[in-house]
Structure formats: structure tokens, C-alpha cells
Amino acid sequence: MVVSTATATPPHRRSLAGATILQMVPGLRDEPAGHAAVDIALMLLQSGARAIIAGEGGALVGELRAFGGEWLDMTADTLNPLTIKRNARALAGLIGSERIDIVHAHCASAAWSAKAAIARLPVRLVTSFPDRLAADSWWRTRFQSALAQGHRVIAPSSYVSLAMIDRYRISPERIVVIPRSIDTASFSPAATFVERTAALRRAWGVLPDVKIILVPGRVVPWNGQIAMIDAARHLVANGDRNVAIVFVGDDRADRRYRRAVIQRARGFGVDTLIRLTGPCADMAAAYAAASVVVIPAMLPPLTGRNAAEAQAVGRPVVVHAVGVLPENVLSPPRIDEQLRTGWVVRPGQPGELARAIAAALKLDRTAFDALGARARQFAEFMFSPQSVAEAIRGVYTSLLARGP
């Protein structure tokens, strides 16, 4: 049974057509949260609903208005209790005047305002949890608890949803897992040109016949670059020397760790194989240049975005079994071998990591292309803006369809 935090329920069954949905976001800036809200608004308008977004302005306001969405200037993301109360009063009036059916809060302060505004109104509340729960302190736990009180609670991963259930005792029936979207149009085999990948190979000093093992992410201990060096020793011992291990990401954040990576590579005699390239402005081409993309994270990453993007470009991935990463790859025993899009291995097992990388490198052209096609299909199904917006459409529709 779905637990409700409102004191009233919608008086009759509704469909999305004709409904009014208000999203509350930190801002309509050129960042993932802003793009997600705009994608949802477009889906709503295409479904015959009215779409309003409340939040600070930004570069995406024009895009929203261009296709018929509405923007309300509001400081929705705040720690100021007076601002939260002021927003609640404004929302209560807005709900009555604009006949809003659902409020979707994308941040904790917005959830507090919305919760107070709809307390005696027949309005549904949807909340979206962030990619990581706040540090386990009393104040932060209390502040974020408003996100646990929606009629539907959207979690970005099963990993986060389990943490939510444990911390806030949320009924699993109220939780819907919907991953973050990626720009599958930009991260696409069709969008990457031979010239772009060739230019990167030249910049990285990689010869045309050398296979690239791409390791994306900042060069910091929790991203596990040293684990990749340990695996490289096993690869070389097994005869896999015709490779370049390219670390793409900021390598200035922790200079001591960067030196440790280089020293370890020298100690194992694999230093000639590695490239520390710094950030890359064309990650789609970087993924396309790779034969395999490795994410050897030692601690749960904030998102599994790199794994999703690499698969969207049609590349096999190898990830450590930490945090959300196993959810973002199709790998046995979760699925049958013939549906594999990558490998999931235990952290701290360099031999196991090396074997998975070697398996990806040994794929012949037919097998490589088939795996790449599956990876692309999986990424489109799970992470495309259209798929994510449709999943959220289902959340809204289920709430509107409920009777009194």
C-alpha cells in the first residue's frame, strides 16, 4: 500500500492530459539537473499536460519557453528556513490559482516547502533523491528526510534506494528507481568521426595498431588508477603488451597520488604503456578510440556516468563492483553471457581485473561489434533522455490515476 503524506487525495481519477505539473529545481542552468527538468517538461507538453518549472534562472530558460514550458523565478534550493516558509506560502497560492496536480521536488529544501504547501490540498508530491545521501549527521539526515516523504520517491539507483530504505525506513512500494540520463545523441557511434578519434590518438602518442585501455576520471586514490597499474602487470605477464593505458581526467588534484601511480608503473616495468593526458574536451571521441573502458573505482562513485557513456558509444566496459557501477553494466550472473555488455569484478583483485580486460581485448571484430551494439541498445533503453522522461511520465500517471 502506498503511504501518503497529504491529508487529502485527488477527488477523481485523472490522466496526464490536462494535468498541471510543477517541478521545483535548484536552477535552469546548463547542468544535468536543469537538462533533466527541461526533458521532463517537454515530455509533459507532448502528453497534453502543462509544465511549470520553479527555480533560479539560467541558460535553459529560453529552451523551456521555446517549446511552451513555463518558468517561475524562485530560490528553491536554500538552507534558509525563512525562505523555505516563504516558498511554502507562495506554493500554496500557486497550487490554488494554477490548479496544480503534482509537485515534483528535486532538492530537499523544495521538498520541505512543497510538503507544507500541500498539507491540506488534494495534490501529490514526487521527490527525487540525489546521487548520494548526505553524510550521516543528525542535521543533514533530518534536512534530507523531506525527500523521503513524497507519495512517490525517485531514486537514481538501487544502491541509493537501499540506503534510503535503511536510513529513512521508506516503504519500498513508494520508491521508483530511475537512473540519471545521459546525452545519448552526443555519446553515440554515429556522432564520433574517424578524424576525431585519430586526432586524439596522435595527441596521446598512440600508434594506429595499438589497442587503447581507457580509464576515465580524476587521478585520485578513490578512482583506483593504481589498481589499473596492478592489473597492467598481469596483462604484460600474460603477453598483452600491444596496449596503451590512457588515464583521461584531471591529474593535478592530487600530485602525490599521481607520482605514486607513475612510480608503481615504473616499478612494474609498464610505465611505457601509460599515458596521463589530463582532462579531455571530447569524451565521446575518447571512448570511441578505446578498445575497452575500465572504471576501477575503489569507493562508490557519485554516478556511473562514465560506464553509461562508454556503452552508448558502443564500447565494452570493465568496472569494479562498488556503488552503482554493477547496475550500469550487463554482466553474468545478472544476465546470460550472450547479453553481456561488460565485466564486473571485485575490487582489490588485480588478476581478476586483468582477466576481464584481456577478455575484452581478445574479442574478434564480429564479437566486438555485437557487444558494442548491445551496449548501445542498453544505454538507449536505460539512460537516454527520452527513456528517463518516459519513466517519470509513468510515475506521474500512476499518481493521477489513483482514485480517492
C-alpha distance (Angstrom), angle and dihedral (degrees) to the residues before:
residue distance angle dihedral
M1 . . .
V2 3.81 . .
V3 3.80 113.4 .
S4 3.80 115.0 -134.6
T5 3.79 126.4 -152.8
A6 3.80 94.7 -168.8
T7 3.79 122.9 86.5
A8 3.78 93.6 -136.9
T9 3.78 135.5 42.3
P10 3.80 131.3 -147.2
P11 3.81 109.1 -76.7
H12 3.79 95.5 -133.2
R13 3.75 142.0 8.2
R14 3.80 116.2 -78.5
S15 3.76 139.0 -171.3
L16 3.78 125.7 -143.5
A17 3.81 91.2 -107.0
G18 3.77 106.9 93.1
A19 3.81 94.5 12.7
T20 3.80 124.0 123.9
I21 3.81 118.5 -136.3
L22 3.79 123.5 -168.5
Q23 3.80 118.4 -161.5
M24 3.80 119.7 -164.2
V25 3.80 113.7 -155.0
P26 3.81 136.7 164.9
G27 3.80 90.3 -112.1
L28 3.78 146.7 -41.0
R29 3.76 93.4 -105.4
D30 3.79 126.8 142.5
E31 3.79 93.9 -89.6
P32 3.82 135.9 102.6
A33 3.83 96.2 -89.5
G34 3.78 92.5 50.8
H35 3.80 93.9 46.5
A36 3.81 90.9 48.4
A37 3.80 91.7 53.7
V38 3.81 91.6 49.0
D39 3.82 91.4 48.4
I40 3.81 89.5 52.4
A41 3.79 91.1 48.1
L42 3.80 91.2 52.8
M43 3.80 90.8 49.9
L44 3.81 90.1 50.7
L45 3.79 93.6 51.7
Q46 3.79 90.9 47.8
S47 3.83 87.2 53.2
G48 3.79 92.6 53.5
A49 3.80 95.8 -102.8
R50 3.78 130.0 125.3
A51 3.81 116.0 -112.3
I52 3.80 124.5 -154.4
I53 3.81 124.7 174.2
A54 3.80 120.9 -164.1
G55 3.78 118.3 -163.3
E56 3.76 143.7 89.1
G57 3.78 117.4 -48.0
G58 3.76 128.0 -102.0
A59 3.78 146.4 145.2
L60 3.82 93.2 -54.9
V61 3.80 97.1 60.2
G62 3.80 90.8 87.3
E63 3.80 92.4 50.0
L64 3.80 91.1 49.9
R65 3.78 93.2 50.2
A66 3.81 92.8 43.7
F67 3.82 92.3 68.0
G68 3.82 95.8 38.3
G69 3.79 104.4 -88.7
E70 3.80 120.5 138.5
W71 3.79 127.9 -130.3
L72 3.80 127.7 -154.3
D73 3.80 116.7 -167.0
M74 3.81 107.2 -129.1
T75 3.81 137.6 145.8
A76 3.79 93.4 -125.8
D77 3.81 97.6 159.7
T78 3.80 106.9 64.3
L79 3.79 142.5 127.1
N80 3.80 92.3 -150.7
P81 3.83 109.1 110.4
L82 3.80 91.6 -156.0
T83 3.79 91.1 55.8
I84 3.81 90.4 47.7
K85 3.83 90.5 52.7
R86 3.80 91.5 45.6
N87 3.81 90.0 51.2
A88 3.82 90.2 49.8
R89 3.80 91.5 55.3
A90 3.79 91.5 46.5
L91 3.81 91.0 48.6
A92 3.79 93.2 50.4
G93 3.79 89.8 55.3
L94 3.80 92.5 43.8
I95 3.80 92.6 50.5
G96 3.78 90.3 54.6
S97 3.80 97.6 43.4
E98 3.82 97.2 41.8
R99 3.83 96.9 35.4
I100 3.80 93.4 -126.3
D101 3.80 115.0 -167.5
I102 3.81 102.5 -173.8
V103 3.79 132.9 23.5
H104 3.81 115.0 -159.4
A105 3.81 112.7 -162.4
H106 3.80 115.0 -160.8
C107 3.83 96.2 -175.5
A108 3.80 136.9 37.6
S109 3.80 98.1 -108.9
A110 3.80 90.1 51.2
A111 3.80 89.1 50.9
W112 3.82 91.2 53.7
S113 3.81 91.0 50.9
A114 3.80 93.5 45.4
K115 3.80 93.2 45.8
A116 3.81 90.9 55.6
A117 3.81 93.4 43.1
I118 3.82 96.6 53.4
A119 3.82 97.6 39.6
R120 3.82 93.1 114.3
L121 3.76 100.1 19.7
P122 3.84 131.5 94.0
V123 3.78 91.7 -115.9
R124 3.80 128.9 124.0
L125 3.79 124.0 -132.5
V126 3.81 123.3 -145.7
T127 3.80 118.8 -174.2
S128 3.79 131.5 -168.7
F129 3.79 120.7 -149.9
P130 3.81 120.1 -142.5
D131 3.80 122.0 -111.3
R132 3.79 91.3 -97.2
L133 3.80 131.4 28.8
A134 3.78 116.3 -117.7
A135 3.79 118.6 -97.0
D136 3.75 110.5 -74.4
S137 3.82 97.7 -99.2
W138 3.79 123.0 131.7
W139 3.78 95.4 -116.5
R140 3.80 97.4 45.9
T141 3.80 92.0 43.9
R142 3.78 90.3 51.0
F143 3.80 93.8 46.8
Q144 3.80 93.5 49.6
S145 3.81 92.0 45.9
A146 3.82 90.6 87.1
L147 3.80 87.5 71.6
A148 3.80 88.7 60.4
Q149 3.81 92.5 59.5
G150 3.79 102.0 68.2
H151 3.78 121.2 119.1
R152 3.80 82.5 -121.3
V153 3.79 121.9 22.6
I154 3.80 117.6 -159.2
A155 3.81 116.5 -151.1
P156 3.82 120.9 -168.2
S157 3.82 91.9 -139.4
S158 3.78 143.2 4.2
Y159 3.80 86.8 -111.6
V160 3.82 90.5 61.6
S161 3.81 93.2 39.8
L162 3.81 91.9 57.8
A163 3.80 90.0 50.0
M164 3.82 89.2 49.6
I165 3.80 92.2 51.6
D166 3.79 91.2 48.4
R167 3.80 95.4 47.5
Y168 3.81 102.2 36.4
R169 3.81 102.3 23.7
I170 3.79 91.0 -126.4
S171 3.78 116.5 179.3
P172 3.83 106.5 -110.0
E173 3.83 89.0 -135.0
R174 3.81 89.7 69.1
I175 3.81 95.0 52.2
V176 3.80 123.8 90.2
V177 3.81 119.2 -175.2
I178 3.81 111.6 -141.8
P179 3.82 117.5 163.7
R180 3.78 124.7 -136.4
S181 3.77 114.0 -91.7
I182 3.79 126.1 -118.9
D183 3.79 129.3 -158.8
T184 3.79 97.0 -96.7
A185 3.80 90.5 174.9
S186 3.81 91.4 62.9
F187 3.80 94.7 35.8
S188 3.76 95.3 56.9
P189 3.80 136.7 117.2
A190 3.80 87.2 -124.3
A191 3.81 91.3 55.5
T192 3.81 96.7 51.9
F193 3.77 116.0 82.6
V194 3.79 127.5 -156.4
E195 3.80 90.5 -120.8
R196 3.80 92.6 58.3
T197 3.79 95.1 50.3
A198 3.80 91.6 43.6
A199 3.81 90.2 52.5
L200 3.80 90.7 52.7
R201 3.80 92.9 48.7
R202 3.80 89.1 53.2
A203 3.80 91.8 47.7
W204 3.80 90.1 50.4
G205 3.82 93.0 46.3
V206 3.81 93.9 -119.8
L207 3.81 118.5 149.1
P208 3.84 118.2 -128.9
D209 3.83 95.0 -109.6
V210 3.83 95.2 48.9
K211 3.81 117.7 99.8
I212 3.80 116.5 -129.9
I213 3.79 124.0 -135.4
L214 3.81 102.5 -163.0
V215 3.82 119.3 -155.1
P216 3.83 109.5 -174.0
G217 3.79 124.7 -164.4
R218 3.78 141.9 65.5
V219 3.79 114.4 -52.0
V220 3.81 97.7 -111.4
P221 3.82 131.2 127.4
W222 3.80 97.4 -102.8
N223 3.81 91.3 56.0
G224 3.79 90.4 63.3
Q225 3.81 104.9 -131.8
I226 3.82 89.4 151.1
A227 3.81 88.2 56.4
M228 3.81 87.0 57.9
I229 3.83 90.2 51.6
D230 3.81 89.5 51.7
A231 3.80 89.4 51.0
A232 3.81 90.2 48.0
R233 3.80 89.7 60.8
H234 3.82 88.9 58.1
L235 3.81 92.0 46.0
V236 3.80 91.9 53.3
A237 3.80 92.0 45.6
N238 3.80 88.1 55.4
G239 3.81 92.9 50.2
D240 3.83 101.2 -97.9
R241 3.81 99.4 132.6
N242 3.80 100.6 130.1
V243 3.81 91.5 86.8
A244 3.78 139.3 98.0
I245 3.79 118.3 -146.9
V246 3.79 106.0 -148.8
F247 3.80 118.5 -166.0
V248 3.80 106.4 -159.9
G249 3.79 115.2 -169.1
D250 3.77 144.2 66.5
D251 3.80 107.0 -41.6
R252 3.81 96.6 178.7
A253 3.81 99.8 70.4
D254 3.82 93.4 83.2
R255 3.79 110.3 19.4
R256 3.81 92.9 175.7
Y257 3.79 91.1 57.5
R258 3.80 90.5 45.6
R259 3.80 89.4 55.9
A260 3.80 89.9 47.4
V261 3.81 90.5 54.4
I262 3.81 91.7 50.8
Q263 3.82 93.5 45.3
R264 3.78 92.0 49.7
A265 3.79 90.7 49.7
R266 3.81 90.0 51.3
G267 3.78 91.5 47.5
F268 3.81 90.4 54.6
G269 3.81 93.4 42.3
V270 3.82 94.0 -118.2
D271 3.82 98.3 107.6
T272 3.82 91.9 108.4
L273 3.81 88.8 61.3
I274 3.79 98.5 55.4
R275 3.81 130.7 84.3
L276 3.80 123.6 -169.2
T277 3.79 100.3 -162.9
G278 3.80 104.6 167.3
P279 3.83 121.3 -136.3
C280 3.80 119.6 -13.8
A281 3.80 121.9 -144.1
D282 3.82 92.8 -160.1
M283 3.79 106.1 51.1
A284 3.81 93.3 161.1
A285 3.81 89.3 62.0
A286 3.81 90.4 42.7
Y287 3.80 91.0 56.9
A288 3.80 90.5 44.4
A289 3.80 90.7 53.6
A290 3.81 91.2 56.0
S291 3.78 129.3 90.5
V292 3.80 89.3 -158.3
V293 3.81 134.4 3.9
V294 3.81 116.5 -141.3
I295 3.81 125.3 -161.7
P296 3.83 105.6 -175.4
A297 3.82 96.4 175.3
M298 3.80 114.3 171.5
L299 3.82 94.6 -164.7
P300 3.82 128.2 36.6
P301 3.81 107.9 -78.8
L302 3.78 120.2 -133.8
T303 3.80 90.0 -112.2
G304 3.79 138.1 -4.3
R305 3.79 89.8 -125.3
N306 3.82 96.8 130.4
A307 3.80 92.0 54.9
A308 3.80 91.2 48.9
E309 3.81 93.5 47.9
A310 3.81 93.8 47.3
Q311 3.80 91.4 52.1
A312 3.81 90.7 47.0
V313 3.81 86.8 59.2
G314 3.80 88.1 50.1
R315 3.79 100.2 -107.7
P316 3.82 127.6 138.5
V317 3.79 114.4 -115.8
V318 3.79 134.0 -153.3
V319 3.80 116.0 -159.8
H320 3.76 138.8 174.9
A321 3.80 115.7 -112.9
V322 3.80 96.1 -109.7
G323 3.79 131.4 121.7
V324 3.78 116.8 -32.8
L325 3.82 95.8 -16.7
P326 3.85 98.2 95.6
E327 3.83 89.2 53.9
N328 3.79 91.5 56.6
V329 3.81 96.1 56.9
L330 3.80 131.9 60.5
S331 3.79 107.1 -133.3
P332 3.82 137.8 144.8
P333 2.97 135.2 -63.9
R334 3.80 85.9 33.1
I335 3.81 90.7 55.4
D336 3.80 137.8 7.0
E337 3.78 118.8 -76.9
Q338 3.82 93.0 -112.5
L339 3.82 89.8 60.7
R340 3.80 95.4 51.6
T341 3.83 119.1 135.0
G342 3.80 96.3 173.2
W343 3.79 147.9 -25.7
V344 3.81 131.6 -83.7
V345 3.81 115.5 -157.3
R346 3.79 135.8 176.9
P347 3.80 117.1 -97.2
G348 3.78 114.8 -115.3
Q349 3.81 92.8 35.4
P350 3.83 106.1 103.6
G351 3.80 93.2 172.3
E352 3.78 91.0 54.7
L353 3.80 90.8 47.1
A354 3.82 90.6 49.7
R355 3.82 92.2 50.1
A356 3.79 91.9 52.3
I357 3.81 91.8 48.9
A358 3.81 90.7 47.3
A359 3.81 90.5 51.4
A360 3.81 90.2 54.4
L361 3.82 92.1 46.4
K362 3.82 91.8 50.7
L363 3.82 94.5 56.6
D364 3.78 110.4 120.0
R365 3.79 118.9 -132.4
T366 3.80 94.7 -92.4
A367 3.80 94.2 48.8
F368 3.81 91.8 42.5
D369 3.80 92.3 52.3
A370 3.80 92.3 45.8
L371 3.80 92.2 50.5
G372 3.81 89.8 46.2
A373 3.79 91.6 52.6
R374 3.82 90.6 50.8
A375 3.79 90.8 47.9
R376 3.79 91.1 51.4
Q377 3.79 91.9 47.9
F378 3.81 91.1 48.9
A379 3.81 91.9 49.9
E380 3.80 92.0 49.5
F381 3.79 91.5 49.0
M382 3.81 95.8 46.2
F383 3.78 108.4 28.2
S384 3.81 112.1 22.0
P385 3.82 114.6 117.5
Q386 3.80 89.1 -120.0
S387 3.82 93.8 53.0
V388 3.79 93.2 47.0
A389 3.80 92.5 47.0
E390 3.82 90.1 49.4
A391 3.80 90.7 51.9
I392 3.80 89.8 52.5
R393 3.79 88.8 46.6
G394 3.80 86.6 59.3
V395 3.81 90.2 53.4
Y396 3.79 92.2 52.4
T397 3.80 93.1 44.3
S398 3.79 93.2 51.0
L399 3.79 91.5 53.4
L400 3.80 94.1 46.9
A401 3.81 91.6 47.9
R402 3.79 94.0 56.6
G403 3.75 114.9 106.6
P404 3.80 125.8 -137.4
